[in-house]
Amino acid sequence: MIATILVAVDDSAAAFCAAAEATQLCAALGAGLVVVGVVPDGARAERLGAVSGVPDPQTRQVMSAAAVLRHVESAAAGAGVKVRTRCLAGHPAEQVLAEARRCSADLIVIARADRHGMGLPYIGTQAQRILEFAGVPVLVVPPPEP
């Protein structure tokens, strides 16, 4: 039985497709949804901000991730799905896998990258890492058709 589905999101069209798929599955199964956005560690952003004069790029990344989480949360709640969101910092695959363990996810839903490598579908390094180390099934959702 699937009681909890975790979906990893960012601001890509592919991630919004994955979130929609996860929401539909939750609605059909009566499962809860955990939506995770991961902001990379801030050390690099801080250095870039200091050199460029751009005020706190890390804060802007967190604000962007929070906006994506609110959007997905609203769509899921509108579909009658019980939803929780988590904005985490660190290495994306590691954080997604750790959160899947914390929330006892029965399924992880991720997006396949929008780009293609040499004419073939491309699975990014974060998706590969999640596929390799997940302790539960992983559903990889393709990006929307152009």
N, C-alpha and C positions, 0 to 999 in steps of 0.2 A: 504494500500500500504506500502511495506517495502522499505524505502529509505536509512536507515543506519543500518548496522549490526555491533555489537561489539563482538569481540572474545577475550577471555582471554587466554594467553599462558604462558607457562614456558618451560623448556627444556625437557619435557617428550614426549615420543612417542604418548601418548594419546592427548596431547595438539597440536602436529603437525597434527594429524588426525582431530581435531576440527577446526584448522586453514584451512586445505584443504577443509573441508565441508563448512565453512563460505565463503571461496573464490569462490567455485562452486555456492553457493546460490547467492552471489553478482553478479557474471558473468551472471547467468540466469535471475536475476531480474533487473539488471542495478542499483544495490544499491552500496553505498559506504561502505567501510570497515574501522573500527577503531580497531586496534590491541593494546591490553593492556598487558603489563607485569608489575608485581608488585614485588618489592623487599621489604622484611620485614624490619621494622625499624632497625636502625643500632646500638642501644644501646647494645644489646647482642653481636653482631659481634665485636664491639669495645672492650668489656670486654674480649672476647675470644682472640682477636688479641693481647691485652696487656699481657695476661697470656701465650699465645703460642709463641709469637714472630713472628707470621705470619703477614706480612705487609698488613694492611688494608683489612680485609676480606670483608667489605662492598663495597669497590671499586671493588673487584673481582666479587661480586654478581651483581653489576650494569653493569659491562662490559659483563658478561655472559647474562644478560637480554637483553642488547642492541644488542648482536650478534643474539639472538633468534628473536628479533623484526626485524632486518635487513633481516634475512632469510625469514621470513613470508612476509615482505613487498616486497621483490624481487619476490617471487612466485606469490603474488597477482597482482603485477604490470605486470608481465609476462602474466598473464591471462586477462589483459586489465581492471583490477579493480582499481578504484580510492581508494587509501589507505592512511591512516594516522596512525602513531604509537604514543604511549604514554608509557613512562617508569615512573612508579609511586612508591612511597615508602609508606609503612604503612601496615595495615591489609588487606590481599588480597581481601576478599569478600567486605569489606567496600569500598575499592578503586574502584573495578570493578563496584559496584552499583552506586557510585558517578559519575564515568566517564560515565556510561550509561545515567544518568540524564543530565550531562553536554552536551553530544553530541546528545541528543535526539534520542538515539538508539531505533529502533523498534523491535529489536530482540537481545538477548544475546546468544552467543554460548560458551559453556564450555565443557571441557573434563570430562569424568567419570574416576575415579582413576583406575590405572592398577591392583591394588590388589583386592582380593576377601575376604569377611568375611564369614567364615564357609560355603564355597562353593557357596555363593550367590554373585551377583554383589555388589560392594561396591561404595557408593557415599560418597566422603570425606566431611569433615565438612565445607570447604569453598564452595563447590558446594551446600550443603544443605542450607547454609545461603543465597546464591544467589537465589536459588529456592524459599526460603521462603519470601524474601523481595523484589524481583524484581517487578517493576511496569509494565514490559512488558514480553512477552513470552520468555521462556528460552529453548534452544535446548541443550540437553545433549548428547554428542557424545561418543560412546563407544571406548575403546582403540582398537588398531589393534589386529587382531587374532594372536596368537603365531605361 
